[in-house]
Structure formats: C-alpha cells, structure tokens
C-alpha cells in the first residue's frame, strides 16, 4: 500500500476572517486542496489506485456468481468499487493528512484562531471528500452507460449511504490518526480497517456467499451498514432477500440506517475524546 508523503512546502495555517462557518470551511478546504494537488503520491492513491481495482473485483465477483444464483455482478462491481474509493480517498488519505498537519503544527495553530475543532477536522477533509464523491458519480454514470445497468431503485438510500459512509470514514480517519505517529506508519495503522472493510463488508465477497454465522458478524462491522445501503439503493436488495421496488427497500434499510448512525455517533465520540492536536513528545 502506498503512503502519503509530507509536502515540503506547507502553506501557512489559514486564519480566515470572521466570515462564519462556511467561510472558514472554504478557507481550510482550499489550503488542504493545494497540498493535495502538490503531492503526487497522494493523488495517485486517491485517484488511480481504486480504479485499478475494477478489473480484479469484477473477476472475483464473476467467480462467486457461478455458485450464487441471482448475484448481480455489474451492480455489485459498481457499488463495491465506490465503497473502495471511499476507503482509500477518505479514510486512508485523510488519516495521512491529519498526521501530517499535526506534525507540522498546523492543527495546533488553527486551534488558536476562530475555527472550532469540528470545523478544523471537517475543513481538512473537504478536498478528499469532494474528490471521492466525484469519483463515485463518475463510476455510477460509467456503470449505467457501459454496463447497461438500470437506474437506481432508491436514490435516497444511496445518498444516505454515501453521507453516512463519508461521516463515518472521516471520523475513523481522525481517530486512527491519534494512534499514528508518522505519515509513513499510516499504511500500517489503517491496514486493519482497510482489510476488514474490503473482506468483511461485502465488497470483495458479498455477504450472501459467506457462511451464515460469519455473515451475521460481518453485518455488525462499522462500515458494513453504509456500504450495504449503497447496494440496496441501487439494486433493491442487500443480498439477503429478493430485489424489491422503491417502497420495498425501506424495510430492510431501517436497521442498516440505525446501525450506521450508531457507529458514526460512537466514532465521533471517540474522536472527540482521543484525537491528538499536537505531536507526541
């Protein structure tokens, strides 16, 4: 796994005027976006690497579909790659960004200004989140055109899944950075969740191909509910029951929404408690 190198020339911590939350987020996001554009390693991790996984994921899903009748390989590929994009671009890349800004004392200086803690964390995340959402939109359009996929059954659930996934992964990135000493070690500290999400949240191996008890455990993982909402919203099923229509998707979505909100709230509570604003001494 590649790691994000610290940029040699770091812009000074932005000190936005008293323009409100939106103005401060824009200033913080613009500064972080400048750093992201200058860092070729980060751009490769954020843009190219997830897209290189499309072919491999599609091949794996085709093999699994041979023993699992009804598995929609094309829809599972699109939603699976979208979830992997979120993992790499939001979680992994953002963990490295938080660690780098902490080491450069940018986060510490920002706290002496008008920006609140949540605004600092959110503003730093803005470029990565926007890039991930843009890639997901491109994947959706490409899937509909090239794979001739039908329109999503419930776009509202897909939007909810994206929003919850972004909020959860941003919080997890901030939380993971608290236990990451250097940018180079981010590849190690993020590895457990990256592997757990890809293998246990129905991305590389849909839950319906797993043994029942293992699938039940995987459904309780932090990233599974939000990612399953993407699949449910697109194809009308999460794999545990036949596909249904717009109204029929809300019943299976209810527990997924509840669990996703619970995990997101718990993650941000833990982030508020353990996030580190200064380097360890």
C-alpha positions in Angstrom: 0.0 0.0 0.0 1.4 3.4 -0.8 1.8 6.1 1.8 1.3 9.8 1.6 4.5 11.8 1.8 4.6 15.1 3.7 4.7 18.1 1.5 8.0 20.1 1.7 6.4 23.5 1.3 3.4 23.7 3.6 1.2 26.8 3.3 0.8 28.7 6.5 -2.2 27.8 8.6 -5.2 29.8 7.2 -6.6 32.4 9.6 -9.9 33.2 7.9 -11.8 36.4 8.9 -14.9 36.2 10.8 -17.0 35.0 7.8 -18.9 32.3 9.5 -18.6 28.5 9.4 -18.9 28.3 5.6 -16.1 30.8 5.0 -13.8 29.1 7.5 -14.5 25.7 5.9 -13.8 27.1 2.5 -10.5 28.6 3.5 -9.4 25.4 5.3 -10.5 23.3 2.3 -8.7 25.5 -0.2 -5.4 25.2 1.8 -5.7 21.4 2.1 -6.6 21.1 -1.6 -3.4 23.0 -2.5 -1.4 20.5 -0.5 -3.2 17.5 -2.2 -2.5 18.8 -5.7 1.2 19.2 -4.9 1.5 15.7 -3.6 1.7 13.2 -6.5 1.8 10.2 -4.2 -1.4 11.3 -2.5 -3.1 12.0 -5.9 -2.2 8.5 -7.2 -3.5 6.9 -4.0 -6.7 8.9 -4.2 -7.4 8.7 -8.0 -5.6 5.9 -9.8 -5.3 3.1 -7.3 -9.0 2.5 -6.6 -9.8 2.5 -10.3 -7.1 -0.1 -10.9 -9.1 -2.5 -8.7 -12.2 -2.5 -11.0 -11.0 -5.4 -13.2 -9.9 -7.5 -10.3 -13.1 -7.0 -8.4 -15.2 -7.8 -11.4 -13.3 -11.0 -12.0 -13.7 -12.1 -8.3 -17.4 -11.4 -8.4 -17.9 -13.4 -11.6 -16.4 -16.4 -10.0 -18.6 -16.1 -6.9 -21.7 -15.6 -9.1 -21.2 -19.1 -10.5 -22.2 -20.6 -7.2 -24.6 -17.9 -6.1 -27.6 -17.6 -8.5 -29.1 -14.1 -8.6 -25.9 -12.2 -7.8 -25.8 -9.1 -9.9 -22.1 -8.8 -10.8 -22.3 -5.5 -12.6 -24.2 -3.7 -9.8 -22.0 -5.3 -7.1 -18.9 -4.2 -9.0 -20.0 -0.5 -9.2 -21.1 -0.2 -5.6 -18.1 -2.2 -4.4 -15.6 0.0 -6.2 -17.4 3.1 -5.0 -17.0 1.8 -1.4 -13.3 1.1 -2.1 -12.9 4.6 -3.4 -14.4 6.0 -0.2 -12.0 3.8 1.9 -8.8 4.9 0.0 -9.7 8.5 -0.7 -11.5 9.5 2.5 -10.2 7.1 5.2 -6.6 6.3 4.2 -5.7 9.6 2.5 -7.3 11.6 5.3 -5.6 9.7 8.1 -2.2 10.6 6.5 -3.3 14.3 6.1 -4.3 14.6 9.8 -1.0 13.1 10.9 1.0 15.3 8.5 -0.8 18.5 9.6 -0.4 17.6 13.3 3.4 17.0 12.8 3.7 20.4 11.0 1.8 22.0 14.0 -0.8 23.3 11.6 -3.6 21.8 13.7 -2.2 23.4 16.8 -2.0 26.9 15.2 -5.5 26.6 13.8 -6.9 26.0 17.3 -5.6 29.4 18.3 -7.8 31.1 15.7 -11.6 31.4 15.3 -12.2 27.9 13.7 -13.8 25.4 16.1 -12.4 21.9 16.4 -15.1 20.3 14.3 -14.6 22.9 11.6 -10.8 22.2 11.5 -11.4 18.5 11.1 -14.1 19.0 8.5 -12.3 21.6 6.5 -9.2 19.4 6.3 -11.5 16.6 4.9 -13.3 18.7 2.3 -10.9 18.1 -0.7 -10.7 14.3 -0.1 -14.5 14.1 0.4 -15.2 16.1 -2.8 -12.8 14.0 -4.8 -14.3 10.8 -3.5 -17.8 11.9 -4.3 -16.8 13.0 -7.8 -15.2 9.6 -8.5 -18.4 7.8 -7.2 -20.5 9.9 -9.5 -18.3 9.0 -12.5 -18.4 5.4 -11.5 -22.2 5.5 -11.4 -22.5 7.2 -14.8 -20.0 4.8 -16.4 -21.7 1.8 -14.9 -25.1 2.9 -16.2 -23.6 3.6 -19.7 -21.0 0.9 -20.2 -22.7 -1.9 -18.2 -26.2 -1.0 -19.2 -27.3 -1.0 -15.6 -30.9 0.1 -14.7 -31.4 3.3 -12.8 -31.0 3.1 -9.0 -34.1 1.7 -7.3 -33.9 4.2 -4.4 -31.5 7.1 -4.9 -32.4 8.5 -1.4 -30.9 5.4 0.2 -27.8 5.7 -2.0 -27.4 9.4 -0.9 -27.9 8.4 2.8 -25.3 5.6 2.4 -22.8 8.0 0.9 -23.4 10.6 3.5 -23.1 8.1 6.4 -20.0 6.5 4.8 -18.3 9.8 4.5 -19.1 10.9 8.0 -18.0 7.5 9.5 -14.8 7.3 7.5 -13.8 10.9 8.3 -14.3 10.2 12.0 -12.4 6.9 11.7 -9.5 8.7 9.9 -9.3 11.3 12.7 -9.5 8.5 15.3 -6.8 6.4 13.6 -4.5 9.4 13.3 -4.5 9.6 17.1 -2.6 6.3 17.2 -0.4 7.0 14.1 3.0 8.6 15.0 4.2 9.4 11.5 2.8 9.7 7.9 4.9 6.7 6.9 3.2 4.5 9.6 -0.3 5.4 8.4 -0.1 2.4 5.9 0.2 0.1 8.9 -2.4 1.7 11.3 -5.0 1.9 8.6 -4.4 -1.7 7.4 -6.8 -3.5 9.8 -9.8 -1.4 8.9 -9.0 -1.4 5.2 -8.7 -5.2 5.1 -11.7 -5.7 7.4 -13.9 -3.4 5.3 -12.9 -4.9 2.0 -13.2 -8.6 3.1 -15.9 -8.2 5.7 -18.3 -5.6 4.5 -19.5 -7.3 1.3 -17.1 -5.6 -1.2 -14.8 -8.4 -2.3 -17.0 -11.2 -1.0 -20.8 -10.4 -0.9 -22.3 -11.4 2.4 -24.6 -13.9 0.7 -21.7 -16.1 -0.3 -20.4 -16.3 3.3 -21.4 -18.8 5.9 -24.5 -17.6 7.8 -22.8 -17.0 11.1 -19.8 -15.2 9.5 -22.2 -13.1 7.5 -24.1 -12.1 10.7 -20.8 -11.0 12.3 -19.8 -9.0 9.2 -23.1 -7.2 9.1 -22.2 -5.7 12.5 -18.9 -4.2 11.3 -18.7 -0.4 11.4 -18.5 0.1 7.6 -21.0 -2.6 6.5 -24.3 -0.8 7.0 -23.4 2.3 5.0 -21.9 0.2 2.2 -24.9 -2.1 2.1 -27.2 0.9 1.8 -25.3 1.8 -1.5 -26.1 -1.7 -2.9 -29.7 -1.7 -1.6 -30.4 1.7 -3.0 -29.0 0.8 -6.4 -30.3 -2.8 -7.0 -33.2 -3.0 -4.5 -31.6 -5.8 -2.4 -28.7 -6.2 0.0 -28.4 -9.9 -1.0 -30.4 -11.2 1.9 -33.7 -11.2 0.1 -35.1 -10.8 -3.4 -34.9 -7.4 -5.1 -37.8 -5.1 -4.5 -39.1 -1.6 -5.5 -38.7 1.9 -4.0 -41.2 1.4 -1.2 -40.0 -2.2 -0.5 -36.4 -1.1 0.1 -37.3 0.9 3.2 -38.0 -2.0 5.5 -34.5 -3.7 5.0 -32.9 -0.2 5.1 -34.2 0.7 8.5 -31.8 -1.5 10.6 -28.9 -0.5 8.3 -29.7 3.2 8.8 -29.9 2.8 12.6 -26.7 0.8 12.9 -24.8 3.2 10.6 -25.9 6.2 12.6 -25.0 4.4 15.8 -21.5 3.6 14.6 -21.0 7.1 13.2 -22.0 8.7 16.6 -19.7 6.3 18.5 -16.8 7.1 16.2 -17.1 10.8 16.6 -17.5 10.5 20.4 -14.2 8.5 20.4 -12.6 11.0 18.1 -13.5 13.9 20.4 -12.1 12.1 23.3 -8.8 10.8 21.9 -7.9 12.9 18.9 -4.4 14.4 19.2 -3.8 18.0 18.1 -0.1 18.1 18.9 2.8 15.6 18.2 3.8 13.2 20.9 6.8 14.4 22.9 
